[in-house]
């Protein structure tokens, strides 16, 4: 009887570590997943920091180009407006044959 008790105790000691094996495995996978997420987050942050100045410079260049185009458009519009005013003044003037008669 005492011999059977020792056998059962030995079998329980051998099976105990096997019961913990799935939890250790799951813990290891969880730890690997967490460390992978942290590392990927760090890499994404570094990539964001490196590309941010390029985007800023591109936005500044786009703004400069937009302002230049806007300036050219306003200058063209002013020139067209002045031509329209001259045309209006010319259309209000008497016809050329009556002006020639008035000068004589």
C-alpha positions as CSV (number, residue, x, y, z in Angstrom):
1,X,0.0,0.0,0.0
2,X,2.8,2.4,0.8
3,X,4.4,1.5,-2.5
4,X,1.3,2.6,-4.5
5,X,1.2,5.9,-2.6
6,X,4.7,6.7,-3.6
7,X,4.0,5.8,-7.3
8,X,0.9,8.1,-7.4
9,X,2.9,10.9,-5.8
10,X,5.7,10.4,-8.4
11,X,3.3,10.4,-11.2
12,X,1.6,13.6,-10.0
13,X,5.0,15.4,-9.7
14,X,5.8,14.4,-13.3
15,X,2.4,15.6,-14.7
16,X,2.4,18.9,-12.8
17,X,5.0,20.6,-15.0
18,X,3.1,19.5,-18.1
19,X,-0.1,21.3,-16.8
20,X,1.9,24.6,-16.7
21,X,3.4,24.1,-20.2
22,X,0.4,25.6,-22.1
23,X,0.2,28.7,-19.9
24,X,4.0,29.2,-20.2
25,X,3.6,28.9,-24.0
26,X,0.7,31.3,-24.1
27,X,2.6,33.8,-21.9
28,X,5.6,33.6,-24.2
29,X,3.5,34.2,-27.3
30,X,1.8,37.1,-25.6
31,X,5.1,38.6,-24.6
32,X,6.5,38.2,-28.1
33,X,3.4,39.8,-29.6
34,X,3.6,42.8,-27.2
35,X,7.3,43.3,-27.9
36,X,6.6,43.1,-31.6
37,X,3.8,45.7,-31.4
38,X,6.1,48.0,-29.4
39,X,8.9,47.6,-31.9
40,X,6.6,48.2,-34.9
41,X,5.2,51.3,-33.2
42,X,8.7,52.6,-32.7
43,X,9.6,52.0,-36.3
44,X,6.4,53.8,-37.5
45,X,7.2,56.7,-35.3
46,X,10.7,57.0,-36.7
47,X,9.4,56.8,-40.2
48,X,6.8,59.5,-39.4
49,X,9.5,61.8,-38.0
50,X,11.8,61.3,-41.0
51,X,9.0,62.0,-43.6
52,X,7.5,64.9,-41.7
53,X,10.1,67.6,-42.7
54,X,9.8,66.5,-46.4
55,X,6.0,67.0,-46.3
56,X,6.5,70.3,-44.6
57,X,9.0,71.5,-47.3
58,X,6.6,70.3,-50.0
59,X,3.7,72.2,-48.4
60,X,5.9,75.3,-48.2
61,X,6.9,74.9,-51.9
62,X,3.2,74.4,-52.8
63,X,2.2,77.5,-50.9
64,X,5.0,79.6,-52.7
65,X,3.8,78.3,-56.1
66,X,0.2,79.0,-55.2
67,X,1.0,82.5,-54.2
68,X,3.1,83.1,-57.3
69,X,0.2,81.9,-59.5
70,X,-2.2,84.0,-57.5
71,X,0.0,87.1,-58.0
72,X,0.2,86.4,-61.8
73,X,-3.6,86.0,-62.0
74,X,-4.2,89.3,-60.1
75,X,-1.7,91.1,-62.4
76,X,-3.4,89.6,-65.5
77,X,-6.8,90.7,-64.2
78,X,-5.6,94.2,-63.5
79,X,-4.2,94.4,-67.0
80,X,-7.5,93.1,-68.5
81,X,-9.4,95.6,-66.3
82,X,-7.3,98.5,-67.6
83,X,-7.8,97.4,-71.2
84,X,-11.6,97.1,-70.6
85,X,-11.6,100.7,-69.1
86,X,-9.6,102.0,-72.2
87,X,-12.1,100.2,-74.4
88,X,-15.0,101.8,-72.5
89,X,-13.5,105.2,-72.8
90,X,-12.9,104.6,-76.5
91,X,-16.4,103.5,-77.1
92,X,-17.7,106.7,-75.3
93,X,-15.7,108.9,-77.6
94,X,-17.4,110.3,-80.7
95,X,-16.8,108.3,-83.9
96,X,-13.5,109.1,-85.7
97,X,-15.2,110.8,-88.8
98,X,-17.1,113.3,-86.5
99,X,-13.9,114.0,-84.6
100,X,-12.1,114.8,-87.8
101,X,-14.9,117.2,-88.8
102,X,-14.8,118.8,-85.4
103,X,-11.0,119.4,-85.7
104,X,-11.4,121.2,-89.0
